[in-house]
Protein backbone atom coordinates (compact mmCIF):
# COMPACT_ATOMS: atom_id res chain seq x y z
CA UNK A 1 0.00 0.00 0.00
CA UNK A 2 2.81 2.40 0.88
CA UNK A 3 4.50 1.77 -2.45
CA UNK A 4 1.43 3.28 -4.14
CA UNK A 5 2.09 6.49 -2.17
CA UNK A 6 5.86 6.84 -2.58
CA UNK A 7 9.07 4.99 -3.34
CA UNK A 8 9.79 2.76 -0.33
CA UNK A 9 13.53 3.31 -0.77
CA UNK A 10 13.18 6.99 0.17
CA UNK A 11 11.53 6.30 3.56
CA UNK A 12 13.80 6.44 6.59
CA UNK A 13 12.59 4.07 9.30
CA UNK A 14 13.20 6.44 12.22
CA UNK A 15 10.05 6.21 14.34
CA UNK A 16 8.02 3.18 15.39
CA UNK A 17 4.26 3.29 15.81
CA UNK A 18 2.43 0.46 17.59
CA UNK A 19 -0.72 -0.76 15.85
CA UNK A 20 -3.00 -3.41 17.35
CA UNK A 21 -6.33 -4.70 16.15
CA UNK A 22 -8.74 -7.58 16.54
CA UNK A 23 -11.37 -8.97 14.18
CA UNK A 24 -13.73 -11.90 13.77
CA UNK A 25 -11.68 -13.57 11.00
CA UNK A 26 -8.49 -13.26 8.96
CA UNK A 27 -10.13 -11.23 6.19
CA UNK A 28 -11.41 -8.57 8.55
CA UNK A 29 -8.11 -8.60 10.44
CA UNK A 30 -6.35 -7.61 7.19
CA UNK A 31 -8.94 -4.89 6.62
CA UNK A 32 -8.57 -3.55 10.18
CA UNK A 33 -4.73 -3.62 9.96
CA UNK A 34 -4.68 -1.66 6.70
CA UNK A 35 -7.24 0.85 7.94
CA UNK A 36 -5.29 1.30 11.18
CA UNK A 37 -2.16 2.05 9.11
CA UNK A 38 -4.08 4.51 6.94
CA UNK A 39 -5.35 6.23 10.11
CA UNK A 40 -1.83 6.48 11.57
CA UNK A 41 -0.47 7.84 8.28
CA UNK A 42 -3.14 10.55 8.20
CA UNK A 43 -3.10 11.55 11.88
CA UNK A 44 0.67 11.50 12.31
CA UNK A 45 1.35 12.75 8.77
CA UNK A 46 3.84 9.93 8.28
CA UNK A 47 4.84 7.36 5.71
CA UNK A 48 5.89 3.88 6.77
CA UNK A 49 8.46 1.69 5.10
CA UNK A 50 8.96 -1.25 7.46
CA UNK A 51 6.42 -3.41 9.29
CA UNK A 52 6.32 -6.31 11.72
CA UNK A 53 3.25 -8.17 12.91
CA UNK A 54 2.46 -11.00 15.24
CA UNK A 55 -0.91 -12.70 15.05
CA UNK A 56 -2.50 -14.74 17.79
CA UNK A 57 -5.87 -16.09 16.72
CA UNK A 58 -7.64 -13.03 15.34
CA UNK A 59 -5.58 -10.49 17.31
CA UNK A 60 -2.80 -8.62 15.56
CA UNK A 61 -0.04 -6.65 17.23
CA UNK A 62 2.31 -4.81 14.95
CA UNK A 63 4.82 -2.04 14.49
CA UNK A 64 5.17 0.34 11.57
CA UNK A 65 8.42 2.26 11.17
CA UNK A 66 8.68 5.43 9.16
CA UNK A 67 9.09 9.16 9.28
CA UNK A 68 7.11 12.38 8.89
CA UNK A 69 6.20 12.97 5.29
CA UNK A 70 8.42 15.38 3.39
CA UNK A 71 6.51 16.32 0.24
CA UNK A 72 9.66 17.43 -1.59
CA UNK A 73 11.54 14.19 -0.87
CA UNK A 74 8.72 11.63 -0.77
CA UNK A 75 6.68 13.18 -3.61
CA UNK A 76 3.45 11.39 -2.62
CA UNK A 77 1.37 10.30 -5.59
CA UNK A 78 -1.89 9.41 -3.78
CA UNK A 79 -3.33 9.39 -0.28
CA UNK A 80 -5.00 6.16 0.81
CA UNK A 81 -8.48 6.74 2.23
CA UNK A 82 -9.55 3.26 3.26
CA UNK A 83 -9.25 -0.46 2.70
CA UNK A 84 -12.50 -1.87 1.33
CA UNK A 85 -14.40 -5.14 1.20
CA UNK A 86 -13.91 -5.22 -2.57
CA UNK A 87 -11.86 -8.28 -3.59
CA UNK A 88 -11.12 -8.94 0.10
CA UNK A 89 -9.38 -12.30 0.40
CA UNK A 90 -7.03 -13.99 2.85
CA UNK A 91 -6.30 -17.64 2.15
CA UNK A 92 -3.60 -20.25 2.28
CA UNK A 93 -2.73 -21.85 -1.05
CA UNK A 94 -1.98 -25.53 -1.60
CA UNK A 95 1.77 -24.80 -1.67
CA UNK A 96 1.61 -23.26 1.83
CA UNK A 97 1.92 -19.64 0.64
CA UNK A 98 -0.62 -17.05 1.78
CA UNK A 99 -2.46 -14.52 -0.35
CA UNK A 100 -3.94 -11.39 1.22
CA UNK A 101 -5.64 -8.76 -0.90
CA UNK A 102 -8.24 -6.03 -1.05
CA UNK A 103 -8.89 -2.78 -2.89
CA UNK A 104 -7.75 0.41 -1.18
CA UNK A 105 -9.57 3.64 -2.01
CA UNK A 106 -7.35 6.62 -2.71
C-alpha positions in Angstrom: 0.0 0.0 0.0 2.8 2.4 0.9 4.5 1.8 -2.5 1.4 3.3 -4.1 2.1 6.5 -2.2 5.9 6.8 -2.6 9.1 5.0 -3.3 9.8 2.8 -0.3 13.5 3.3 -0.8 13.2 7.0 0.2 11.5 6.3 3.6 13.8 6.4 6.6 12.6 4.1 9.3 13.2 6.4 12.2 10.0 6.2 14.3 8.0 3.2 15.4 4.3 3.3 15.8 2.4 0.5 17.6 -0.7 -0.8 15.9 -3.0 -3.4 17.4 -6.3 -4.7 16.1 -8.7 -7.6 16.5 -11.4 -9.0 14.2 -13.7 -11.9 13.8 -11.7 -13.6 11.0 -8.5 -13.3 9.0 -10.1 -11.2 6.2 -11.4 -8.6 8.6 -8.1 -8.6 10.4 -6.4 -7.6 7.2 -8.9 -4.9 6.6 -8.6 -3.6 10.2 -4.7 -3.6 10.0 -4.7 -1.7 6.7 -7.2 0.9 7.9 -5.3 1.3 11.2 -2.2 2.0 9.1 -4.1 4.5 6.9 -5.3 6.2 10.1 -1.8 6.5 11.6 -0.5 7.8 8.3 -3.1 10.5 8.2 -3.1 11.5 11.9 0.7 11.5 12.3 1.4 12.8 8.8 3.8 9.9 8.3 4.8 7.4 5.7 5.9 3.9 6.8 8.5 1.7 5.1 9.0 -1.3 7.5 6.4 -3.4 9.3 6.3 -6.3 11.7 3.2 -8.2 12.9 2.5 -11.0 15.2 -0.9 -12.7 15.0 -2.5 -14.7 17.8 -5.9 -16.1 16.7 -7.6 -13.0 15.3 -5.6 -10.5 17.3 -2.8 -8.6 15.6 0.0 -6.7 17.2 2.3 -4.8 14.9 4.8 -2.0 14.5 5.2 0.3 11.6 8.4 2.3 11.2 8.7 5.4 9.2 9.1 9.2 9.3 7.1 12.4 8.9 6.2 13.0 5.3 8.4 15.4 3.4 6.5 16.3 0.2 9.7 17.4 -1.6 11.5 14.2 -0.9 8.7 11.6 -0.8 6.7 13.2 -3.6 3.4 11.4 -2.6 1.4 10.3 -5.6 -1.9 9.4 -3.8 -3.3 9.4 -0.3 -5.0 6.2 0.8 -8.5 6.7 2.2 -9.5 3.3 3.3 -9.2 -0.5 2.7 -12.5 -1.9 1.3 -14.4 -5.1 1.2 -13.9 -5.2 -2.6 -11.9 -8.3 -3.6 -11.1 -8.9 0.1 -9.4 -12.3 0.4 -7.0 -14.0 2.9 -6.3 -17.6 2.1 -3.6 -20.3 2.3 -2.7 -21.9 -1.0 -2.0 -25.5 -1.6 1.8 -24.8 -1.7 1.6 -23.3 1.8 1.9 -19.6 0.6 -0.6 -17.1 1.8 -2.5 -14.5 -0.3 -3.9 -11.4 1.2 -5.6 -8.8 -0.9 -8.2 -6.0 -1.0 -8.9 -2.8 -2.9 -7.7 0.4 -1.2 -9.6 3.6 -2.0 -7.4 6.6 -2.7 
